[in-house]
Amino acid sequence: MNKKLPPFQKFSLLINGNTGLIVFGILIFGIIMSYNAVEKIDIEELTYLNKETLIGKGKIVAVFEASYSEEEEVTSYGYDYVFFSPIGDLNWTSYDNQRLYKAGDAVEIEYSSIRPSVNRISGMSNSTDDSYFGILLFIGVTLISLICLIVYFVKGLRKIKIISNGTIVEGLLFNKIETNTEVNEKRVYKMIFRYMANDGKVYDTIVKTHKTSKLEDEHSEKIIYHTKNPNQAVVVDSLPWSLPQYIKNEWR
């Protein structure tokens, strides 16, 4: 056939239609939330205060309410302090979910023997949010979304190659098998289509979908197989957005 798809039709295949748009939105959300979550973490504290620490003296300068969680009904307090360190007086802030000190109180300061400028009030954290589960969750969502988009992109490239170098034939629904998967409370089916290529051999191609009606509304379905590799094929009506209609109108 040696037909070229317009840019918009290629794009629909590369992102897998509406599914890809949704995943892309989740990816952007995950990136934003991951950035906001990581921004609250004191990386130097994680790096230097988990090994070879010493204890010094300090004094509370001010106490303030840092945040409040309505779901957990927990208030986080910030403690501004001065640390009388070996390299001079240093000012920093630590956080805790309890109000333990007031301005003027003496406190113990845990500090890095390698880098005294990295320090915290003993038993507290320099991170405004030490809920690492939330951070890992957002990062996980971001990575999964990215992987899904990469998979869609690779599959889309394969379909573009088949369509651009393919032959259109009529195929028949050979078998319809119910799976254990549901999408939007609709059962996903494995639909097997059978077609004959120009080499005289019969081939099968499989579509997994919960939208079965558009693949059963005609006696036969248009199938495009790769002219040089007839076992590689796509069912036209399984393609996203306006691509099926475009192919039916332009490539008769």
N, C-alpha and C positions, 0 to 999 in steps of 0.2 A: 504493500500500500504506500509506503514511504510518504506519509503525511506528517506535517508538523503541527503540533498543538499550539494555539495562541497562548501568550503568557498567563492569562487568567486561568485557563484550563489546566496548565501545568501547575500553577500555584495550588489549585484545589486538590490535585493529586499529592503534591509534596507535603501538605499539612493534613491530609485525610479529611477534608471538608470541615464540617461544624465541630467534629470531635477534636481536630487539631487546634481550632480557634479556642475551644474551652481549655484545652491543656496549656496552650500558650498563655492564656489569662492566668491560669494557676501558677505557671512558671514565673510570671512577672510578680504576682502576689507573693510567691515564695521568696523571690530575690529581695523584695522590699522588706518583708518581715524578718528574713534572715539577717539582713544588714542592720535593721533596728535592734534585733536581739543581740547580735555580736557586738554592736556598738556599746552595749551596757556592760560588757565583760572587760575587766582589767586583765589584759593579756600578760603584762609583766608580773602581775601577782601570781598567775598560774605558772609562769615560767620560773620565777626565782624563789617564791615562798613555799615551795613544796620540798625543798631540800636545803640543808646547811643554813638553818636560820638561828638567829640569836635573839635575846630578849633585852630590850632597853627601856628607858623611861620616857613618858610623855605626859601631856596635860590637855584636857578637853577645853577647847576654845568656845565651841557653840554646838547646840543640839537642835535639829530641825526635823520636821516630818517630811520624808523623802517621797513616799507614795502610799497609796491605800488600795487594797484589793477588796472590792465588794463581794466577790464570789467566796473568797477565803476569809473575809473579815479580818484581814491582817494589815497592820500599819508597819511600814518600813521607816526606820529613823536613820538620819545621817549624823555622824559625829565628826565635826571639824576638830582637828587636834594639832598640836605642835609636838614634834618628836626631837628630843635632845640627842641627836645622833653623833656618831664619831666624826662625821664630816661637817657638823654644824646643825643648827636648828632647821628642821624641815616641817612644812605644813602640808597636811593631806587630809583625806576624808575616808572614814570607814562606815559600813552600814550593818544594821542588825534589826531583827523584827521585834526586839524588846527595848524598852527605855531603861537603860542600865546606869547611865551617868548623867551628870549635869555639868554645866560650864564650871571650870575650875578644878574638877576632879582629876586626881592623878591616875594614870593608866599605864599598863604594861604594853610595850610596842614590840611586835615581832618584826624582825627585819632580816634582810638577806646579808649573809656574811660576805658575799661576793660583791653585792651592789646595795649598800645601805639605803640608797635613795628609794628603794622599793620596800615598803613597809606597810603595816596595818596594825590596828588595835587587836591584841590577842583575842582570839575567839570570834572575830568579826571578818567581814569581807570588804574588799574595795570595789566590788561590783554591785551596781544598783539592783541587779537581778541575777541571783545565783541558781535559777531554775534551768539547769542545762538540758532537761528533758524537752522543754519548749524550743530551745535553740536547735537541738538535734532533730526535732520534729519538722521545723521549718526547712532546715537544710535537707532533710530526707525528702520532703515534698518537692523541693526545688530540683534535686537530683533525679528523682523519679520522673518528673515532668520533662526534664531535659532528655532523659533516655527515651521516653515515649516519642518525643518530637524527632529524635534522631532515627528511631525505628520507622516512624511514618515517612520521613524523608527518604530513607533507603528503599522502602517499599514503593514509594511514589516514583522514584527514579526507575525502578524495575518496570512499573506499569507504563511509564512514559516510553520506555524502550520498546515494550511489547506493542503498544498502540502505534507508535511511529513506524514500526517495521512489521506491521501485522497484516493479517488477512481476516476479513469479516465473514463469518459463516453463521448459520442458524444452529442452535443447540437445543437439546431437550433436557428437562429436569428428570434425572434418572432416579434420584433417591433424596429423601428428606429425613434427616435424623435429629431427634431432639437431644439437646445437650443439658448439662446440669447448671448452665450459666443463665442468668437473667439480667436484662438491661431495662431500666425503668419499668420493672415488674412485668416485663415481657420475656418469654422464653426465647433463648437463642437457638437457632437451628443450623445444622450443617447441611447445606444444600449442594448436592453433587450434580453437575451438568455434564452431559456427554455430547461430543461433537466429532465430526469427521473432517480431517484435514485434507489438503490437496494430494498428500502422499497415499491416500486411500486408507489410512489407519484411523482407528477410533481412539479418542483421548477423553480424559475426564479433567474437570477443574472444579475446585471447591470454593464455596462462598459461605462464610459464617456470619449470620445476621439475625437480628430480631425483627427486622422489617421485611418480612417474607412476601407480603402482598404484591410489591412491585416486581417480584421475580416470578409471580404466578399468575399475572394478569393477561398473559398471552400464551398461545399454544406453544410457541417456541421463543427462545431468547437469543438475541444477537450476541455473539461471542467473537472476540478478537484474539487470534493466536499469533505468536511470533512465527513469521514465515519460515525462518531457518530452524526454529526450535518449537515445533507444534505442541509440545507438552507444556509450554508456557503460555497461559491465556488469562484473559479477564472477561467477566460477564459485564456487558455494557451497562445494564440497569443497576449494577451494584456500585457504579462509580459515583462520586459525590457531585453535589450541586447541579449545575446545568450541563455538565459534560455528557451524560447520556443523550440528551436532546440534540446537543451540538453534533455529536457523532452521527446520529440518525439522520439529521438534516443535511450535513455536509459530505458524509462519506457513504453514500448509498452504494 
